[in-house]
Amino acid sequence: MALAFPNIIARDEVFQYLEQAHRLVFGQGYVPWEYQIGLRNWLIPLLLAAPMEAAHWVWANPLAGLILIRVLLCAASLSIVWSATRWGGDFYGGRGAWTAGIFAAVFPDLWLFAPHPLEEVFAADCFVPALYLISRAGGAGQGRAIADAAFLLGLTVVFREQLVPAVAVAGAALCGRDARRWLVALAAGAVPLAAAGLLDWYAWGEPFRSFWLNIFINAHLRVSEMLGTSPPGFYVAILLLDWLWALPLMVVLVWRGARKLPVPGLVVLVILVSHALVAHKEYRFIFPAIAIAVPLAGVGLAGVLAGRGRRWNLLAAAVIAGPLCSPWLYFWLNFETGSFAAFERVAAAHPALVATGPWLNDFLPLDILFDSRTRLADLENLSGAVPGYIAAVANERDIPAGYRIVACYKPVWLPLSAKAGEPLCVWSGVAGRAGAAQAEIPIFPEAAKGFVVRDRIGPGGGG
């Protein structure tokens, strides 16, 4: 996945995280409105900037840093497989460990999301092992396990504060009515939270700004709803489309696993219910619930297979086959791969200026593939500059005279849509000269414009 499929699950992974790490390393890139008002914590971009900078010491091509990030994220996702393996072994011995571990390792949703630098992915990589430690911290003398679990719970909140209700449930289960446990857990959990607050203080001049402003902007001013709203049953419908016939089988297996592990089962339910009540919904928002549900289903499957013979292996095959046969899997595998191919081709020429046409659902300008020698600008706002290349959909009407198409890439078919969109094409022209302003993020909510602050970490870069 990390090497062969340069796909995108959500645009946030590019604009909110990879782009900002790219700005730190290469000194230029888009500045989305969230980073103009201090709505995001700089932790994830800083984590991504470290391997990006390390790769840049060895290879000049920015793509090397992106590949290294994806590989490291795949390694981080093994915390979920590790937790599933340990749970399976705790209840059903060696065979249970293999069953639950392999089930988590091959389940499509987990390896699909693993290479993507999204806050939900970072949160899941911390939350699942935290729940495993909670399940093992029941006896006396478990101070280290309590502290480790609480630290991971605090880190989960830092990565995705929308998980606070679920983390609160897990924390209450960890500590119970033991005052000493509460002291240890609160002290350990406060460490990542305090660090994130201090980072906000340095970056935005106000501790915890990204936390309270996120709630105020999205919950009170309802800015997130401008991206669309969905009914409460959205997640059930999307899971049915994503898993097909495997959905009822997964429900049964998760229920069986939750009988052994009630706290993770309750956490899954809390995440699903709390997110169903929010108007703006995306499948990635509930990925932490999926990352917990899959190990639970693995434990449930291990219980079914225990002492029942090999014929029950057909159940495991049926569960895995559901999401593997879903058209949504292949849509996500190929989403924005055309943009990657187009901009990789252009980046290899190191042009001074690249113009991009209007952004569509399957066309995303990828400034992260260019080093500091190249700028991207809007095709409609060139201000007299001459781009060396133009990237736009095939039916773009504003291509200047003298340019010729050098490559086109098929768009990804969106399931349930009547037809695919227009191909993404690359036009080549003269050598080009810089001078136009960098392309801007096309969204800046009116309600957010009054919160613009100075950024003390990221260099300027337009937007």
matplotlib code that plots the C-alpha trace (Angstrom):
import matplotlib.pyplot as plt

x = [0.0, 2.7, 4.8, 2.3, -0.8, -0.1, -3.8, -5.6, -8.4, -9.2, -7.8, -7.0, -4.0, -2.5, -3.5, -3.6, -0.6, 1.7, 1.6, 2.5, 5.4, 6.4, 6.4, 8.8, 11.2, 11.0, 9.9, 6.8, 3.4, -0.3, -1.5, -5.1, -7.4, -7.2, -3.5, -4.3, -6.6, -4.8, -7.4, -4.8, -2.2, 1.3, 2.1, 1.2, 3.0, 6.1, 6.0, 5.8, 8.5, 11.1, 11.1, 10.5, 13.6, 15.6, 14.7, 15.6, 19.1, 19.6, 17.2, 16.4, 13.0, 10.2, 8.5, 11.1, 9.9, 6.3, 7.2, 9.1, 6.2, 3.8, 6.1, 6.5, 2.8, 2.3, 4.8, 2.8, -0.4, 1.1, 0.0, -3.5, -2.4, -0.3, -3.3, -5.5, -2.8, -2.4, -6.2, -6.6, -3.8, -5.1, -8.4, -7.7, -4.0, -1.7, -4.3, -6.4, -3.4, -2.8, -6.5, -7.1, -3.8, -4.0, -7.7, -6.6, -3.5, -5.5, -8.8, -9.1, -10.1, -7.1, -4.4, -6.3, -6.0, -2.6, -0.3, -2.4, -1.4, -4.8, -5.6, -8.1, -5.3, -2.8, -5.6, -6.5, -2.8, -2.8, -6.3, -6.3, -3.1, -4.4, -7.5, -5.4, -3.4, -6.6, -7.8, -4.6, -4.4, -7.1, -4.9, -2.8, 0.7, -0.1, 1.1, 3.3, 0.4, -2.0, 0.5, 1.2, -2.6, -3.4, -0.5, -1.9, -5.4, -4.1, -2.3, -5.5, -7.3, -4.5, -4.7, -8.5, -10.4, -13.8, -12.9, -13.2, -16.4, -14.9, -11.7, -13.6, -15.3, -12.0, -10.4, -13.3, -12.9, -9.1, -9.4, -12.7, -13.1, -9.4, -8.1, -4.5, -5.2, -6.9, -3.8, -1.4, -3.7, -4.4, -0.7, 0.3, -2.5, -1.8, 1.7, 0.7, -2.1, 0.2, 2.7, 0.1, -1.1, 2.4, 2.9, -0.3, 1.0, 4.3, 2.6, -0.5, 0.3, -2.4, -2.4, -4.8, -6.1, -6.5, -8.7, -11.3, -11.3, -12.1, -15.1, -16.2, -15.8, -17.4, -19.9, -21.1, -20.5, -21.3, -18.5, -18.0, -21.6, -20.6, -18.8, -22.1, -24.4, -25.7, -28.5, -27.9, -28.0, -25.1, -22.5, -24.7, -25.4, -21.7, -20.7, -23.2, -21.8, -18.2, -18.6, -21.6, -22.8, -20.0, -21.7, -24.1, -21.3, -19.0, -21.8, -22.1, -18.3, -17.8, -20.6, -18.9, -15.6, -17.2, -18.5, -14.9, -13.8, -16.8, -14.8, -13.6, -17.1, -18.6, -16.0, -16.9, -20.6, -19.8, -17.7, -20.5, -23.3, -21.4, -20.4, -23.8, -25.1, -22.8, -24.2, -21.1, -20.0, -17.2, -16.3, -12.8, -14.3, -15.2, -12.0, -10.9, -14.2, -13.4, -9.8, -11.2, -14.0, -11.8, -9.7, -12.9, -14.2, -10.9, -11.4, -15.0, -13.8, -11.1, -13.9, -16.0, -13.0, -12.0, -12.8, -15.1, -12.9, -11.6, -14.9, -15.5, -12.7, -15.2, -16.7, -13.5, -13.2, -16.8, -16.1, -12.9, -14.5, -17.2, -15.0, -12.7, -15.6, -16.9, -16.5, -15.7, -12.4, -11.2, -12.5, -10.4, -7.4, -7.4, -8.7, -6.4, -3.8, -4.3, -3.2, -0.1, 0.8, 0.3, 2.2, 5.0, 5.5, 5.6, 7.8, 10.5, 11.0, 11.5, 9.6, 9.6, 5.9, 3.0, -0.6, -3.5, -7.1, -10.2, -10.1, -12.6, -13.4, -10.8, -8.2, -6.0, -3.0, -0.1, 2.4, 4.0, 5.7, 7.7, 10.8, 11.4, 12.3, 8.7, 5.6, 2.0, -0.5, -4.2, -4.7, -7.1, -4.7, -1.4, -0.8, 1.2, 3.5, 4.1, 3.8, 6.0, 3.2, -0.5, -2.5, -6.3, -9.3, -9.4, -12.3, -10.6, -11.3, -8.8, -5.6, -3.4, -2.3, 0.9, 0.5, 0.1, -1.2, 1.6, -0.3, -3.8, -5.0, -8.3, -10.5, -11.7, -15.2, -17.3, -19.5, -23.3, -22.5, -23.7, -20.3, -16.7, -15.5, -13.2, -9.6, -6.8, -4.4, -1.0, -0.1, 3.5, 4.5, 7.5, 10.1, 8.0, 8.9, 7.8, 5.8, 2.3, 0.9, 0.6, -2.8, -5.0, -7.1, -10.5, -12.3, -12.1, -15.3, -16.6, -17.2, -13.6, -12.0, -12.1, -9.8, -6.6, -3.5, 0.3, 1.9, 5.3, 6.2, 5.3, 7.1, 4.9, 3.9, 0.7, -2.9]
y = [0.0, 2.5, 1.9, 0.9, 3.0, 6.8, 7.4, 9.8, 9.0, 12.6, 16.0, 16.8, 14.5, 16.7, 20.2, 20.0, 17.8, 16.8, 20.4, 21.9, 19.5, 20.3, 24.0, 23.3, 21.3, 23.1, 26.5, 26.8, 25.4, 26.0, 27.6, 26.5, 28.7, 26.4, 27.4, 31.0, 31.1, 28.7, 25.9, 23.1, 21.9, 21.6, 18.2, 16.0, 18.3, 18.3, 14.5, 14.3, 16.9, 14.8, 11.8, 14.2, 16.2, 13.0, 11.7, 15.1, 14.8, 11.7, 12.4, 15.7, 14.4, 15.3, 12.0, 10.1, 11.8, 11.0, 7.3, 7.2, 8.7, 6.1, 3.3, 4.5, 4.9, 1.3, 0.3, 2.4, 0.6, -2.7, -1.5, -2.6, -6.0, -6.4, -5.7, -8.1, -10.8, -10.4, -10.3, -13.5, -15.2, -14.1, -15.9, -18.7, -19.4, -19.6, -20.5, -17.5, -15.2, -16.3, -16.0, -12.6, -11.2, -12.4, -11.2, -7.7, -7.8, -8.6, -6.7, -4.3, -1.1, -1.3, -1.7, 0.8, 3.6, 2.5, 4.7, 7.9, 10.7, 11.5, 12.4, 9.5, 7.1, 8.5, 8.3, 4.7, 3.7, 5.0, 4.1, 0.4, -0.5, 1.7, -0.4, -3.5, -2.2, -1.3, -4.9, -6.1, -3.5, -5.0, -6.4, -4.7, -3.5, -2.4, 1.2, 1.0, -0.3, 2.3, 5.1, 3.8, 3.4, 6.9, 8.4, 6.8, 7.9, 11.5, 11.2, 9.9, 13.1, 15.3, 13.7, 13.7, 15.6, 14.4, 11.1, 12.6, 10.8, 7.4, 8.2, 9.2, 5.8, 4.0, 6.2, 5.5, 1.7, 2.0, 3.8, 2.7, 3.9, 3.6, 7.1, 6.1, 4.9, 8.2, 10.1, 8.0, 8.1, 11.9, 12.6, 10.4, 11.5, 15.2, 14.9, 14.8, 17.2, 19.7, 19.3, 20.0, 23.1, 24.4, 23.8, 25.8, 28.6, 28.8, 28.5, 30.6, 32.7, 31.0, 27.7, 25.1, 27.5, 24.7, 22.7, 25.3, 27.1, 23.8, 23.2, 26.9, 27.1, 23.7, 23.2, 26.7, 28.5, 25.3, 25.9, 22.2, 21.9, 23.9, 20.8, 18.9, 17.2, 13.6, 11.9, 9.9, 6.6, 7.6, 5.4, 2.3, 2.9, 3.4, 0.4, -1.7, -0.4, -0.9, -4.4, -5.7, -9.1, -9.1, -6.3, -8.7, -11.2, -8.5, -7.4, -10.9, -11.4, -8.0, -8.8, -12.1, -10.3, -7.6, -10.3, -11.1, -7.4, -5.2, -1.9, -1.9, -2.9, 0.0, 2.3, 1.3, 2.0, 5.4, 6.5, 5.5, 7.1, 10.4, 10.8, 9.9, 12.9, 15.3, 16.8, 16.6, 13.0, 11.3, 7.6, 8.3, 10.0, 6.5, 4.8, 4.5, 2.6, 0.3, -0.2, -1.3, -3.4, -5.5, -6.9, -7.6, -9.4, -11.3, -12.4, -13.4, -15.4, -17.1, -18.2, -19.6, -21.5, -22.9, -26.6, -26.4, -27.7, -26.2, -25.8, -22.7, -21.1, -20.4, -17.8, -15.9, -16.0, -14.7, -11.8, -10.8, -11.3, -8.7, -5.6, -7.1, -7.2, -3.8, -1.2, 1.4, -0.3, 0.1, 3.6, 4.6, 2.6, 4.7, 8.0, 10.9, 8.5, 10.4, 13.6, 11.9, 10.6, 13.9, 16.0, 13.4, 13.7, 17.5, 17.6, 15.5, 18.5, 21.0, 23.8, 27.3, 27.6, 25.2, 26.4, 24.3, 24.4, 24.5, 21.8, 19.0, 15.9, 13.8, 16.5, 17.8, 20.0, 18.3, 20.9, 18.3, 16.7, 19.9, 21.3, 24.9, 25.6, 25.2, 27.3, 26.4, 29.0, 29.2, 29.1, 32.0, 34.2, 34.0, 37.8, 37.7, 34.8, 32.0, 28.5, 25.7, 23.2, 23.2, 20.6, 20.6, 18.5, 17.6, 20.0, 23.0, 26.0, 28.5, 26.8, 29.5, 29.1, 27.3, 24.5, 20.8, 17.8, 15.5, 13.1, 12.3, 10.2, 8.5, 9.7, 7.3, 6.0, 7.0, 4.0, 4.7, 7.6, 7.6, 8.1, 9.1, 12.7, 14.2, 12.9, 14.9, 16.2, 17.8, 20.5, 21.5, 24.9, 27.2, 27.0, 29.4, 32.1, 32.7, 35.7, 34.7, 34.3, 30.7, 29.1, 29.7, 27.2, 27.8, 27.8, 30.4, 30.4, 33.9, 33.1, 32.2, 35.3, 37.2, 34.7, 35.2, 35.0, 35.0, 31.6, 31.3, 27.9, 27.6, 29.8, 31.8, 30.3, 31.8, 30.7]
z = [0.0, 1.0, -2.2, -4.9, -4.2, -3.8, -3.0, -0.8, 1.6, 2.6, 1.5, 5.1, 4.9, 2.2, 3.2, 6.9, 7.5, 4.6, 3.1, 6.5, 7.0, 3.4, 4.3, 7.2, 5.0, 1.7, 2.7, 0.5, 0.2, 0.7, 4.0, 4.6, 6.5, 9.6, 9.9, 9.4, 12.4, 14.7, 14.4, 14.1, 16.5, 14.9, 16.5, 13.4, 10.9, 13.1, 13.4, 9.6, 9.0, 10.8, 8.3, 5.4, 6.4, 6.9, 3.5, 2.0, 3.3, 1.1, -1.9, -3.4, -4.7, -2.1, -3.1, -1.0, 2.1, 1.4, 0.9, 4.1, 6.0, 4.6, 5.5, 9.0, 9.4, 8.3, 11.0, 13.6, 12.5, 13.8, 17.3, 16.3, 15.0, 18.2, 20.4, 18.5, 18.7, 22.5, 23.1, 21.0, 22.9, 26.3, 25.7, 23.3, 23.5, 20.5, 18.0, 19.2, 18.9, 15.3, 14.4, 15.8, 14.7, 11.1, 10.9, 12.0, 9.6, 6.5, 7.2, 4.3, 6.1, 8.4, 5.7, 3.5, 6.2, 7.6, 5.3, 5.6, 7.9, 9.3, 12.9, 13.0, 12.1, 14.6, 17.3, 16.5, 16.6, 20.2, 21.4, 20.6, 22.5, 25.4, 25.5, 25.6, 28.5, 30.3, 29.9, 31.5, 34.3, 36.6, 39.4, 42.0, 41.3, 37.8, 38.1, 34.9, 32.8, 34.2, 33.4, 29.9, 29.2, 30.5, 28.5, 25.3, 26.1, 26.5, 23.2, 21.6, 22.7, 21.4, 18.0, 17.9, 20.5, 19.2, 20.9, 24.4, 25.3, 24.3, 26.1, 29.2, 29.2, 28.8, 31.6, 34.0, 33.3, 33.9, 37.3, 38.7, 42.3, 43.1, 44.1, 43.6, 40.0, 39.3, 40.5, 38.4, 35.3, 35.5, 35.9, 33.0, 30.7, 31.4, 29.9, 26.2, 26.8, 28.4, 25.7, 23.0, 25.0, 25.2, 21.5, 20.8, 23.1, 21.1, 17.7, 18.2, 21.3, 23.3, 25.1, 23.9, 21.2, 18.6, 21.0, 22.1, 18.7, 16.9, 19.1, 18.8, 15.0, 14.1, 16.9, 17.7, 14.3, 12.4, 9.9, 9.3, 8.0, 4.9, 3.8, 3.9, 6.3, 6.6, 8.5, 11.7, 9.8, 7.4, 9.1, 9.0, 5.3, 4.5, 6.5, 4.6, 1.3, 2.4, 3.9, 2.0, 3.4, 5.9, 8.0, 9.9, 10.3, 11.7, 14.1, 15.5, 15.8, 17.5, 19.9, 20.7, 21.2, 23.4, 25.7, 26.6, 26.3, 27.4, 27.7, 24.1, 23.0, 24.9, 23.4, 19.9, 20.6, 22.2, 19.1, 16.7, 18.6, 19.4, 15.7, 14.4, 16.3, 14.5, 11.3, 9.1, 8.6, 6.9, 7.0, 8.3, 11.4, 12.8, 11.8, 15.5, 16.1, 13.2, 14.4, 17.8, 16.3, 14.0, 16.9, 18.8, 15.8, 15.7, 19.3, 18.5, 15.4, 17.6, 19.9, 17.1, 15.6, 19.0, 18.9, 15.9, 13.1, 10.0, 8.2, 10.3, 8.5, 5.8, 8.2, 8.3, 4.5, 4.1, 6.5, 4.7, 1.2, 1.9, 2.0, -0.6, -3.1, -2.3, -5.1, -2.4, -1.6, -5.2, -5.4, -2.3, -3.6, -6.8, -5.5, -6.7, -8.2, -11.4, -9.6, -8.2, -11.7, -13.3, -10.8, -10.5, -14.2, -14.1, -11.0, -12.8, -15.2, -12.3, -14.0, -12.5, -12.6, -12.9, -13.5, -12.2, -13.4, -11.1, -8.4, -8.8, -6.7, -8.6, -9.2, -6.4, -7.0, -5.1, -4.2, -1.9, -4.9, -5.8, -4.2, -3.6, -7.3, -8.5, -7.7, -8.4, -9.4, -10.5, -14.2, -13.9, -11.9, -13.6, -13.6, -16.8, -15.7, -18.2, -16.8, -18.1, -17.5, -17.0, -15.2, -15.6, -16.7, -20.4, -21.2, -19.6, -22.0, -20.6, -21.9, -23.6, -27.2, -27.8, -25.3, -26.2, -24.2, -23.2, -21.0, -19.7, -16.8, -16.4, -13.4, -10.8, -11.2, -8.1, -7.1, -7.7, -10.0, -13.6, -15.2, -14.3, -14.6, -17.1, -17.5, -15.9, -18.5, -18.6, -21.1, -21.9, -23.2, -23.0, -20.3, -18.1, -15.7, -12.1, -11.0, -10.3, -6.8, -5.5, -5.9, -2.9, -0.9, -2.4, 0.9, 3.7, 5.7, 6.4, 10.0, 10.6, 9.1, 12.5, 14.1, 12.0, 14.1, 13.5, 13.0, 14.8, 13.3, 9.6, 7.0, 4.7, 1.4, 0.1, 0.7]

ax = plt.figure().add_subplot(projection="3d")
ax.plot(x, y, z, "-o")
ax.set_aspect("equal")
plt.show()
